[in-house]
Amino acid sequence: MNHPYLTEEHHMFRKALRKFLDKEAYPYFDEWEDQRMIPRSFWMKMGEQGFLCPDVPEKYGGAEVDWGFSVIINEELERVGTSLVGIGLHNDIVVPYILAYGTEKQKHRWLPKCLTGETITAIAMTEPGTGSDLANIKTTAVEDGDDYILNGQKTFITNGIHSDLVVVACKTDPQAKPKHTGVSLLIVERGTEGFSRGRKLNKIGLHSQDTAELIFEDCRVPKENLLGQEGKGFLYLMEKLQQERLVVAIGAQVASEDMLEMTMEYVKTRKAFGQQISKFQNTQFKLVEMATEIEMGRTFLDQLIAKHIAGEDVVTQVSMAKWKLTEMAKQIASTCMQLYGGYGYMEEYKIARRFRDTPVSTIYAGTNEIMKTIIAKNIGL
């Protein structure tokens, strides 16, 4: 892969990360999937090696490097398995909120442990009755002296069980007009009275990725845990979604590349009617179609990453990449499984896991229908 935004230093970093994952992740990944959890010890090891939040400034304990290093981390973790998305969420979605909107005091208090893996983060937006429609969340935070009293329920929360620090989207002004101006972000810490976890959710795929319900019952959160300004939460969420969706697009692209690679190898070893499956025209056409889509996807994605690193606003194109590349991955999972024949349906083949893990990427970080709505608006429809 020839990423235009990567230097020699980035390539050395990828090599070191691969070596680390060969030792610490690949051998245990099936076990984690069976146990339905990535152990905290793996987070700690990632932190020790400097693989958590590498773009955080040095004064908070980070390496202060460009976002290209984060891209490499996302790509290599995706190669191991999509269930590692919780680390990308921590590195590239939650910690950037604290970095962008937190006070100096908040940053010094929370960021150092986010880098070591001692503190795992989550962001709680989705509710049992509200997904993409963020302006209509029902969780409320009512002022009481120096605190907010937080009440509500969140669901489908990535890192829900492990999380020590949760950025919670809530309504500080339920009567606000327009509705989105009443949304604020509060940081709730593990052990806060009134904060509990519901069930760890049982998903079709992403088995070791920890997803849970969070419950807030008269949960007393100090006002100093408000992130940024009251009533600006919705705007903050919108500002940061470009990077979140780019992370999802990167995952989908790598999943597609991985599936093509394993299927190419498989069809060359498997025989039917006296010849390799790879010699049949249907097999060749399917693989050629996928290889072409993947090549085009990679070219589009790489130039978007370069623009994002340069600080450009590429929301429209990122929304395009998110829906197109996740739909592509979903289609490729299905086509590759078919080329494996009956073995593709067996758990011991990685394609079966890819087939289960891929579909949700078209739903999270904003459904693909929402992506199309954003694109339509941004191209003047």
N, C-alpha and C positions, 0 to 999 in steps of 0.2 A: 504494500500500500504506500502510495506516494502522497502523503498529506502535505499540501503547500505551506501549511502554517507551522510545520515541525522542524526543529533544528537538531543538530547532533546531540545536544544535551537531552532533548526529548526522547531520542531513540535509545540513549543509554538508560534513561529512566524506565522506558518500556521493558528493556531487557531485565533490569533489576526487579521490576514488578512481576514479570512473567516467572522469573526464578522463584520469587517469594510465593506466588500462587501455585506453582508446581509442587512446592513443598507443603504449603499451609492450607490450600483450598481444594484443588482437584482430588487428592486422595480421600477427602472427608465429605465431599459434597453429597454423595448418595446417602450417606449416614445422616447428614443434616436434613435432607429432604424427608427421610423416614421419620426423624425425630420432630419434624415440622418446626425447626428453629435453627437460625444461625447463632452459634454460641457467642456470648460476650467476649470470650477469650480471643476470638478471631478479630473482633473490633479492636481490642487492646494491641494485638500484634500488628494490625494495620497502622495504628497510631504510632507504635514504637518505631516503625520503619518510615514514617513520614508520608503515609498514603492517605491520610485524612486531611481534608481542607487545605491543600497545598498553597492555595492562593491567598490565605489569610496573612495579613501583615506581620512582620517579625515581632513587633512590640506586643502582640498577643500570643506569640509562640509559634507563628506560622513560618513558611518558607518564602512567602510573598512572591510566588512565581506566576507566570501568565496562565490563562485558563486552558491552554493546550495540554498541560499536565493533567488537569481534571478530565479532559476528553480521553486521554490514554487510560486513566483509571476506569472510567465508565466502559470503554471498549473491552479492556481485559477482564473486568468482572463479568461483563455480559457473555464473554466467551466461556467462562466457567459455567454460568447459568443465570437465567433472568431473576431467580430468587434473591440475588444479591443487590437488587435495585434499592434496598433500604439504605445502602451506603452512599449511593449517588444522591438520594434524597437528602441525606444528612449533609454531604459535602457541598452540593450545588444548588440546593433549594432552601433548606432551613437556615443553615449558618449564614448564607448571604443576606437573609432578612435581618439577622442580628447585626451583621456587619454594616448594612446600609442604613438601618433605621434606629439602631440601639444607641444609647448614650455611652460615653467613654467608660463610665462606671459599670454599666451592663456588660460591655464588651470585655473589660478586664475581669469581671466576675465569672462570665460564662465561657468565653471562647477558649482559654487555655485547655480546659478539660474536654472540650469538643475535639481538640486536636489529638489528645492522647487516647481517645476512645473510652475514657472514664464516663463521659457524658454523651449519651445518645439522644438525638433530637427527633422530633416529629412535628408535623403541621396538621392541625385539625380544622378542616373546612367543612367536609361533607357531613350531613346529618341524615338520620333515618328518612326524613321527608324531603331533603333538599340536596341535590347533587350539583349540577352545573349552574343552578339559579342562586348564585351566592348572595345577591342582595336580599333574598328572602329567608336567610337563616333565622332560626328561632332561639338559639342560645343567647341568654341575656347576661349583662354585667351591670349591676346596679351599685352606685356609689354608696359607701357607708364609712364615714370618717376617712381614715387613710387607706381604706381597702375598697375593692370591688367585691360584690357577692355574685359569684358566677353560677348560673343554673342552665343545664341543657345536656344534650347527648350528641356524641359524634360517632360516626361509623366509618368502616373501611379505612382506618387510620394505619398507614404504613409505619412500622416500628412501634406500633401501639403498646405492646407488652414491654419491650425493652426501654422505651423512651424515659429519659430523666428530665427532659425539658421539652415542653409542648407549646408551640405557638398556636393559640386558639383564636379563631375568628369568631367574634361575638357582637351582639348589638348593645352598644352603650346608650344608644338613643333609638328605641323601637319606633318612636313617632316621627323620626326624621323624614323629610321630603326633599329631594328624592331619597328613596329607601337606602341606597348604597352609602349615603353620607352618615348613616348611623352605625356603620361597621367599624370596629376597632380590633386591634391585635393585642392579646394579653399573653404573657409567658407564665405558664403554670409549671411548677417544679414537682418532681416526684416526692411523695410524702405529704403534700399539702392536704390539710384536712378537707374532706368533702370531695376529693378527687379520687375516683376509683376506676378500675378497668373492668369492662364487661367481658364477654367471651372472646377468646382468640378465634377468629373466624376461619371456617373450614372452606377452603377455596378449591376450585377445579384444578388449578395449576398453582405455580409459585408456592409450592408447599412449605419450603423452609423460610419463606419471607413472612415475617411476623406482622399480621394485620389484625387489628382489634377494635372493639367498641370502647369509647371513653365516656365516663359519666361524671358530671359535675353537679353535686347537690349542696347548695348553700356553701359553695367552695370559696373560702376567703383568700383573695389574691391581693397582695400589697400593690398600691398604686404605682410604686416604683418599678413594677413589672410590666407596665404599659409599654408597648413597643411603638416608638414614634409618637405621633399625635393622635388624640382621640378623634374618631370620625374619619380618619384617613386610611383605615385598614383596607377598604376595598381598592383604593388607588394603589396602595403598596402591593397588594396581590396582583393587580393587573400589570404593574411595572416589572414584576419578577417572573411572570409566566413565560416570557420569551425563552429564558434559560431552561426552565422546567421542561418545556415542550421540545426544546432542542435536545435535551438529555434523553427524552423518550424516543426521539427520531434516531439518535445515535444507537440506542439499544436495539431498535428494530432493524436498522441497517446491518449491524454486526450479527444479529440473530440470523438474518437472511444469508449473509456471507458464510456463516458457520454451517447452516443447513445445506447450502449448495455444496460446500466442500465435503461434508460427510456423505452426501448422496452420490457425488461423483465417485468417491472411493468405493462406495458400496456397489454401485451398478457395474463396476469393472471386475468385482470379485464374484458376483452372483451369475449363475448360468441358467438359461432356459432354452429349450429347443435346440440344444447343441451349440449355443454361443453365449457370449457375455451379453447381459441385458443392455450394456452400454452400446452394443452394435445395432440395436433396433432403432429404426428411424424415429419412431414415436418418442423413445427415451432421449435421443439426441435433440429432437426439436424442443422437447420440454426443458431440457437443461440449457439449451441455447437461449430460449426465451427468458428463463430465469437469470442467466448470466448477464444478458443484455440489460434487463431491468435493474439488476443489482449494480452494474457498472454505471448506469445513468444516475441511479440513486446516490451512489458514492460521490460522483462529480458534483451534483447539486448540493449535497450535504457538506462536503468539504469547503466549498466556497462560502456557504452560510456560516460555518464555524469561524472561518477566517474573518468574515464581516462582523460577527458577534464579538470576537476577541478584540477587533479594532474599535468596538463601541458603537457600531452602527445599529440603527433601528431596522430590524428585519422581521418584524412581527408577522407581516403578511406571508412572507416566504417560509418562515418557520412553521406557521400554521399549515401551509401547503405540504411542507416536508413531514410534519407530524402525521397528517392524515394519509398522505400517499405512501410513506414508508411503512407505517404500521399495517395498512391494508395489504401492501406488497408482502410483508412478512407473514401475514395470516394466510395469504394465498399460497405462498411458497411452502409453508408448513404442510398444507394440505396436499400440494402436488408432490412434494418429496416423500411424504408418508405413502402415497399411492405407488411411487416408484420402488419403495421397499417391499411392497406386497404385504403379505401377512405378518412378516417380521416387524414392519413399521408400527404394528399395533401392540408390540411386546414391550413391556417396561424396561427390559435390559438395553433396548436401543434408545440412544439419546434423542432420536427424532420424535419418539412418543412424548417425551417431556416437552420438547419444543412445541409440539402440536397443542399441548395443554397450556403452556405458558404464554404463547403468543397472543391469543385473542384479546386479552384484557388491555393490551397496549392501545387498542382502538377506543377504549372507554376512559382510562384514567388520564389525568392532566388535561381534562376537557375532552369530551367525546368528539369523534370525528365530525359529527353533525354540527357541533359548536364551532369546530375549526372552519367548516364551510361557511357558516354564518358570519364569522369574523372576516374571512376572505371576501365574501360577497360585499360586505359593508366597505371594506378597505379598497376594493376595486371600483367602488362607485355605483353599486347596484342598490 
